[in-house]
Amino acid sequence: MERTLVVGAGIFGVTAAIELRKRGHAVRLVDPGPLPHPLAASTDISKVVRLEYGADETYTALSEESIEGWRRWNRDFGVSLYHETGLLLLRRTPLAPGSLEQDSFELLAGRGHRPELLDAAAVRARFPAWNADLYRHGTYNREGGFVESGRVIARLVEEARNLGVELREGVSFGRLLEAASRIAGIVSTEGERFEAGQIVLALGAWTPHALPWLASELRSTGHRSSTSPRTTRRRSGRTGSRSSALTSRPPGITAFPCIR
Ligand SMILES: Cc1cc2nc3c(=O)[nH]c(=O)nc-3n(C[C@H](O)[C@H](O)[C@H](O)COP(=O)(O)OP(=O)(O)OC[C@H]3O[C@@H](n4cnc5c(N)ncnc54)[C@H](O)[C@@H]3O)c2cc1C
């Protein structure tokens, strides 16, 4: 059987390799490594898992499936790397049609989920880490939470190995190998040839650098992201993040509870 080559072992590459292997393909997975690659978007310490994607029904349906998948992995891995803490969305101005919060709320309620609307009193009572004088409007959904993303990749790489995926770290894609008008493999930056019947390039934000002719269509951008500092246990016994950090920054804060 012709081998399938997956290039890039972030979440897309490693899950593609596992799925192809399960479907009976001989699979080789290559990455510069070390895995999980410290610069890969998939690594990091945490990533949000949510159902809230505004009015986008397709994405919402995919996220429903993904949450089932995360719960299944928690069971199968024997370790919980998905933490279903629920998802809180807060804003300073009232919810309005066209806002992520309201559109998500309406779509999710219509699909049988049970998101809740919050006012300032509810924010103050239930989520005291947040300044309810500023963040007076929001929604809370018990479904959703966050994953320990770097640990997930490490676990999936192990799973791929156990399933018989041939893993090669220390390999960087250099160029496509073309033969008789078809792509027959890749050549690494070190000049090593990797021939394959099918090739999956899962290079994430590196894609337009590896395939420069896509640079006009795909652009890597950076954006600011911040995570809450250590959480503090209050005398009441409730856990909350230091509120100063959560009130002094502009909107767009992502905060994860501390789990250890
Ligand atoms: C700051 C930030 C926060 C995010 N937060 C969330 C979130 O909370 N929830 C969420 O769902 N999503 C989030 N995302 C999006 C999510 O992380 C990405 O969509 C996902 O990780 C992309 O996975 P990937 O496999 O495509 O890419 P990556 O994880 O980047 O993997 C690409 C792989 O390709 C390899 N590679 C690179 N160059 C080469 C080469 N020349 N040859 C071979 N291999 C190569 C790399 O080593 C890497 O392992 C976030 C992204 C960022 C950047």
The ligand as an SDF file (V2000), in Angstrom:
LIG
                    3D

 53 58  0  0  0  0  0  0  0  0999 V2000
   -2.6820   32.7690   20.5750 C   0  0  0  0  0  0  0  0  0  0  0  0
   -3.6900   31.7370   20.0670 C   0  0  0  0  0  0  0  0  0  0  0  0
   -4.7610   31.3920   20.8500 C   0  0  0  0  0  0  0  0  0  0  0  0
   -5.6890   30.4640   20.3900 C   0  0  0  0  0  0  0  0  0  0  0  0
   -6.7170   30.1290   21.1930 N   0  0  0  0  0  0  0  0  0  0  0  0
   -7.5840   29.1870   20.7910 C   0  0  0  0  0  0  0  0  0  0  0  0
   -8.5880   28.7450   21.6730 C   0  0  0  0  0  0  0  0  0  0  0  0
   -8.6700   29.2120   22.8070 O   0  0  0  0  0  0  0  0  0  0  0  0
   -9.4450   27.7630   21.2480 N   0  0  0  0  0  0  0  0  0  0  0  0
   -9.3310   27.2330   19.9650 C   0  0  0  0  0  0  0  0  0  0  0  0
  -10.1320   26.3590   19.6110 O   0  0  0  0  0  0  0  0  0  0  0  0
   -8.3780   27.6390   19.1160 N   0  0  0  0  0  0  0  0  0  0  0  0
   -7.5010   28.5910   19.5030 C   0  0  0  0  0  0  0  0  0  0  0  0
   -6.5170   28.9810   18.6710 N   0  0  0  0  0  0  0  0  0  0  0  0
   -6.4610   28.3790   17.3340 C   0  0  0  0  0  0  0  0  0  0  0  0
   -5.7920   27.0080   17.3980 C   0  0  0  0  0  0  0  0  0  0  0  0
   -4.7020   27.0330   18.2940 O   0  0  0  0  0  0  0  0  0  0  0  0
   -5.3010   26.6670   15.9980 C   0  0  0  0  0  0  0  0  0  0  0  0
   -6.3930   26.7190   15.0880 O   0  0  0  0  0  0  0  0  0  0  0  0
   -4.7190   25.2610   15.9140 C   0  0  0  0  0  0  0  0  0  0  0  0
   -3.8400   25.0050   16.9880 O   0  0  0  0  0  0  0  0  0  0  0  0
   -3.9810   25.1280   14.6030 C   0  0  0  0  0  0  0  0  0  0  0  0
   -3.4140   23.8500   14.5680 O   0  0  0  0  0  0  0  0  0  0  0  0
   -2.4910   23.4300   13.3640 P   0  0  0  0  0  0  0  0  0  0  0  0
   -2.1880   21.9910   13.5260 O   0  0  0  0  0  0  0  0  0  0  0  0
   -3.1040   23.8920   12.0750 O   0  0  0  0  0  0  0  0  0  0  0  0
   -1.1730   24.3470   13.5170 O   0  0  0  0  0  0  0  0  0  0  0  0
    0.0240   24.2700   14.5720 P   0  0  0  0  0  0  0  0  0  0  0  0
   -0.4120   23.8100   15.8900 O   0  0  0  0  0  0  0  0  0  0  0  0
    0.7520   25.5630   14.4950 O   0  0  0  0  0  0  0  0  0  0  0  0
    0.9420   23.1040   13.9790 O   0  0  0  0  0  0  0  0  0  0  0  0
    1.7340   23.2610   12.8370 C   0  0  0  0  0  0  0  0  0  0  0  0
    2.8500   22.2420   12.9260 C   0  0  0  0  0  0  0  0  0  0  0  0
    3.6210   22.3500   11.7220 O   0  0  0  0  0  0  0  0  0  0  0  0
    4.9770   22.1830   12.0560 C   0  0  0  0  0  0  0  0  0  0  0  0
    5.8160   22.8070   11.0390 N   0  0  0  0  0  0  0  0  0  0  0  0
    6.0550   24.1080   10.8480 C   0  0  0  0  0  0  0  0  0  0  0  0
    6.8990   24.2690    9.8260 N   0  0  0  0  0  0  0  0  0  0  0  0
    7.1670   23.0330    9.3770 C   0  0  0  0  0  0  0  0  0  0  0  0
    7.9800   22.5500    8.3210 C   0  0  0  0  0  0  0  0  0  0  0  0
    8.6770   23.3610    7.5030 N   0  0  0  0  0  0  0  0  0  0  0  0
    8.0540   21.2150    8.1310 N   0  0  0  0  0  0  0  0  0  0  0  0
    7.3550   20.3540    8.9310 C   0  0  0  0  0  0  0  0  0  0  0  0
    6.5650   20.7600    9.9250 N   0  0  0  0  0  0  0  0  0  0  0  0
    6.4890   22.0870   10.1500 C   0  0  0  0  0  0  0  0  0  0  0  0
    5.1280   22.8600   13.4120 C   0  0  0  0  0  0  0  0  0  0  0  0
    6.2800   22.3770   14.1080 O   0  0  0  0  0  0  0  0  0  0  0  0
    3.8280   22.4680   14.0920 C   0  0  0  0  0  0  0  0  0  0  0  0
    3.9770   21.3050   14.8870 O   0  0  0  0  0  0  0  0  0  0  0  0
   -5.5500   29.8890   19.1020 C   0  0  0  0  0  0  0  0  0  0  0  0
   -4.4460   30.2310   18.3090 C   0  0  0  0  0  0  0  0  0  0  0  0
   -3.5170   31.1360   18.7850 C   0  0  0  0  0  0  0  0  0  0  0  0
   -2.3340   31.4820   17.9180 C   0  0  0  0  0  0  0  0  0  0  0  0
  1  2  1  0
  2  3  1  0
  2 52  2  0
  3  4  2  0
  4  5  1  0
  4 50  1  0
  5  6  2  0
  6  7  1  0
  6 13  1  0
  7  8  2  0
  7  9  1  0
  9 10  1  0
 10 11  2  0
 10 12  1  0
 12 13  2  0
 13 14  1  0
 14 15  1  0
 14 50  1  0
 15 16  1  0
 16 17  1  0
 16 18  1  0
 18 19  1  0
 18 20  1  0
 20 21  1  0
 20 22  1  0
 22 23  1  0
 23 24  1  0
 24 25  2  0
 24 26  1  0
 24 27  1  0
 27 28  1  0
 28 29  2  0
 28 30  1  0
 28 31  1  0
 31 32  1  0
 32 33  1  0
 33 34  1  0
 33 48  1  0
 34 35  1  0
 35 36  1  0
 35 46  1  0
 36 37  1  0
 36 45  1  0
 37 38  2  0
 38 39  1  0
 39 40  1  0
 39 45  2  0
 40 41  1  0
 40 42  2  0
 42 43  1  0
 43 44  2  0
 44 45  1  0
 46 47  1  0
 46 48  1  0
 48 49  1  0
 50 51  2  0
 51 52  1  0
 52 53  1  0
M  END
$$$$
